[in-house]
Amino acid sequence: SATDDNYALDATLTQPCSFGVTIQDFYSGPPWRWDLVNSLRVKLTNGVLSSAGDVAVLGGANGLAIQNGDGAWEIVQFANAVLTGPGEYCLTRLLRGRRGSEGAMRQPVAAGARVVVLDAALAQLGLSANEARQSFQYKWGPAPRPISDIAWQGMAMTFADAAAIPLAPAHVRFVWDDGGGLTISWRRRDRAPAAASIVPAETAMSEAREAYDLEICKDGVAVRGFSGIAQHAQ
């Protein structure tokens, strides 16, 4: 509800989700390829984890959402899961920053961070695109009881529609020419399923137009910026 009144049913969950916390610090890793250095240790309050083959993981299996200290969520996938204690797992052979979440790896994640397993127990809220970034009142509780029952809880929440934000470019290159000029180039990424293919010479594009903001920084401070530039800029 937009006004804490006249609530409408959004989703019904028929099974509990699998969730827990990290039990050791989790450090940043390489995006877009297997992380063979870091391990992720988690303790689940509910649910179990199991290993999966590379092909299954690349197809979307074994996904987790991990919340960092800023509140952002990194999507991580894993191939190997080893049970190390009651409800405790050591996860290795990781894929980091999935679904455009590589920006959530700006800092290490301390032990005790929240972890949610991305599986069929979850349901997507029924927000439309024009309702993103608007505050709504939500209530959740046992379906057989009325929303006035003490078992129901609620709060106001706003969702950023992160899945609609274009993905950051990859394969950034810097080339100096003989005259001292610098050419900066990169490869576009796109959320369209066709963009996942490595066969075409050009990445498929689902956006209405292509434009970029570029900042050149020194000691963490932007000293020059460009806006609206095309895929290659000098």
C-alpha positions in Angstrom: 0.0 0.0 0.0 1.1 3.6 -0.7 -0.8 4.9 2.4 -0.6 2.1 5.1 -4.3 1.3 4.2 -6.2 -0.8 1.7 -3.4 -3.3 1.3 -3.4 -5.6 -1.8 -1.9 -9.1 -1.9 1.4 -9.1 -3.7 2.9 -12.5 -3.3 2.4 -15.8 -1.4 5.4 -17.8 -0.3 4.8 -21.5 0.1 8.2 -22.6 1.5 10.8 -21.0 3.8 13.9 -19.4 2.2 17.4 -20.5 3.0 19.4 -17.9 4.7 22.3 -17.3 7.2 25.4 -15.3 7.8 29.1 -15.3 6.8 31.4 -16.7 9.5 34.7 -15.2 8.3 35.6 -12.1 6.4 35.0 -12.3 2.7 37.3 -10.3 0.3 36.8 -8.9 -3.1 37.6 -11.1 -6.1 37.8 -11.0 -9.9 34.6 -10.4 -11.8 33.6 -12.2 -15.0 35.8 -15.2 -14.3 36.3 -17.9 -11.7 37.6 -16.8 -8.3 40.0 -19.6 -7.4 41.6 -17.8 -4.4 38.8 -16.7 -2.1 36.6 -19.1 -0.1 33.3 -18.1 1.4 32.3 -19.6 4.8 28.7 -19.4 5.7 26.4 -20.7 8.5 22.8 -21.3 7.4 19.9 -20.9 9.8 17.7 -22.7 7.4 18.4 -24.8 4.2 21.3 -26.8 2.8 23.9 -26.3 0.0 25.4 -28.7 -2.5 28.1 -28.6 -5.2 27.3 -28.2 -8.9 29.2 -28.6 -12.1 30.6 -25.6 -14.0 28.0 -25.8 -16.7 25.1 -25.7 -14.2 26.7 -22.8 -12.3 27.2 -20.8 -15.6 23.6 -21.5 -16.3 22.5 -19.8 -13.0 22.7 -22.5 -10.3 24.0 -22.0 -6.7 23.4 -18.3 -6.4 23.7 -16.4 -3.1 23.1 -12.7 -2.2 25.6 -11.3 0.4 25.0 -7.9 2.0 28.1 -5.7 2.6 28.5 -3.0 5.2 27.1 -0.3 2.9 23.8 -2.3 2.5 24.5 -3.3 -1.1 24.1 -6.9 -2.2 26.7 -8.9 -4.2 25.4 -11.9 -6.1 27.9 -14.8 -5.8 27.8 -18.3 -7.3 29.7 -21.3 -6.2 30.6 -24.7 -7.7 32.0 -26.5 -4.6 30.3 -26.7 -1.2 31.9 -28.6 1.7 30.0 -29.2 4.9 32.3 -28.2 7.8 29.9 -28.3 10.7 26.2 -28.2 11.6 24.8 -25.9 9.0 28.3 -24.5 8.1 29.8 -24.6 4.6 33.0 -23.7 2.9 32.2 -22.5 -0.6 34.9 -22.4 -3.3 35.3 -22.0 -7.1 33.3 -18.8 -7.0 31.8 -16.5 -9.6 31.8 -12.9 -8.3 29.7 -9.8 -8.9 27.0 -11.6 -10.9 24.0 -9.9 -12.5 25.8 -6.5 -12.5 26.6 -6.5 -8.7 30.4 -6.1 -9.1 30.1 -2.6 -7.5 29.2 -4.3 -4.2 32.8 -5.6 -3.9 34.2 -2.2 -3.0 35.3 -3.4 0.4 35.7 -6.7 2.3 32.6 -8.1 3.9 33.0 -8.7 7.6 31.9 -11.9 9.3 28.3 -11.8 10.3 27.0 -10.4 7.0 23.6 -11.6 5.9 23.4 -14.3 3.2 20.3 -15.3 1.3 20.2 -18.3 -1.0 18.6 -17.4 -4.4 16.3 -20.4 -5.1 12.7 -21.2 -6.0 11.5 -20.3 -2.4 11.8 -16.6 -3.3 9.2 -14.5 -5.1 9.7 -11.3 -7.0 7.6 -8.3 -5.9 5.0 -7.2 -8.4 6.3 -3.6 -8.8 6.0 -2.0 -12.2 8.9 -0.1 -13.8 7.3 3.3 -12.9 7.0 2.3 -9.3 10.7 1.8 -8.8 12.4 4.2 -6.3 9.0 5.0 -4.7 8.3 4.2 -1.0 5.5 1.7 -0.3 4.2 0.2 2.9 4.6 -3.5 3.1 3.2 -6.1 5.5 4.1 -9.8 5.7 2.9 -12.6 7.9 1.1 -16.0 8.0 -1.5 -16.2 5.2 -4.3 -17.8 7.3 -4.4 -14.8 9.7 -5.7 -11.3 8.9 -3.1 -8.5 8.5 -4.3 -7.0 11.8 -3.0 -10.0 13.6 0.0 -9.5 15.9 2.0 -12.1 13.9 2.1 -9.7 11.0 5.0 -7.3 10.6 5.5 -4.3 8.4 7.6 -1.3 7.3 8.1 1.2 4.5 10.6 0.1 1.9 12.0 1.5 -1.4 13.6 -0.6 -4.1 16.1 0.8 -6.6 15.3 -1.4 -9.6 19.0 -2.2 -9.9 18.2 -4.8 -12.6 17.3 -1.9 -15.0 20.7 -0.1 -14.6 23.0 -0.7 -17.6 26.0 -2.9 -16.8 29.4 -1.2 -16.5 31.7 -1.7 -19.5 34.5 -4.2 -19.4 37.9 -4.8 -21.0 39.1 -1.2 -20.6 42.3 -0.4 -22.5 44.6 2.6 -22.5 46.9 3.1 -25.5 49.4 6.0 -25.9 50.3 7.0 -29.5 53.6 8.4 -30.7 52.3 12.0 -30.4 51.5 11.6 -26.7 47.7 11.2 -27.2 45.8 8.7 -25.1 43.1 6.5 -26.5 40.7 4.8 -24.0 38.5 2.0 -25.2 36.2 -0.6 -23.7 33.7 -3.3 -24.5 30.0 -2.8 -23.9 28.0 -5.1 -21.7 24.2 -5.6 -21.8 21.5 -7.3 -19.8 19.9 -8.8 -22.9 20.2 -12.6 -23.0 21.7 -12.4 -26.5 24.6 -10.4 -25.1 25.9 -13.4 -23.2 27.0 -15.0 -26.5 30.8 -14.7 -27.2 30.3 -15.4 -30.9 29.2 -12.1 -32.4 31.8 -9.4 -33.0 29.6 -6.8 -31.4 27.7 -7.1 -28.1 24.0 -7.1 -28.5 22.3 -4.0 -27.2 18.9 -3.7 -25.7 19.1 0.0 -24.7 17.6 2.8 -26.8 20.9 4.6 -27.1 24.5 4.2 -26.1 26.3 6.9 -24.1 28.8 6.9 -21.2 30.1 9.1 -18.5 33.9 9.0 -18.1 36.0 10.5 -15.2 39.8 10.6 -15.0 40.9 10.6 -11.4 44.1 11.3 -9.5 44.4 10.2 -5.9 40.7 9.4 -5.8 39.7 12.9 -7.1 38.1 13.4 -10.5 40.4 15.9 -12.5 38.6 15.6 -15.8 35.2 14.3 -17.0 33.4 13.6 -20.2 29.7 12.8 -20.7 27.6 11.4 -23.6 30.6 9.9 -25.3 30.4 6.9 -27.7 32.0 3.5 -27.2 35.5 4.7 -28.1 36.9 8.0 -26.8 40.2 9.8 -27.0 
